[in-house]
Amino acid sequence: NRLLQLNLTQRQIDCLALLCLRCDSRVISSKLNIKYNTFRTHVERTLPLIGLSSSKDVFDWALSSNVLEILINIALEIICKKCD
């Protein structure tokens, strides 16, 4: 969160991380064990904070902001927790 220099919740960061893997929205909500509408709310509140209007732009934003590797690592941790 400090690296992003934004005041995002952990859940918002988790959503961004899984979006970087280009996961389907319903898959993401399932992986995070939250309702689809809750996921959408997290994304809708997060996108303006990072200057985006579409979740399809999250990967490019993360790449240009030099946080792609961190977000991918977070996403992989989330996915691997479900594998245990």
Summary of the structure (lengths in Angstrom):
residues: 84
radius of gyration: 11.7
end to end distance: 26.1
largest distance: 35.5
contacts: 222
relative contact order: 0.19
helix: 70%
strand: 0%
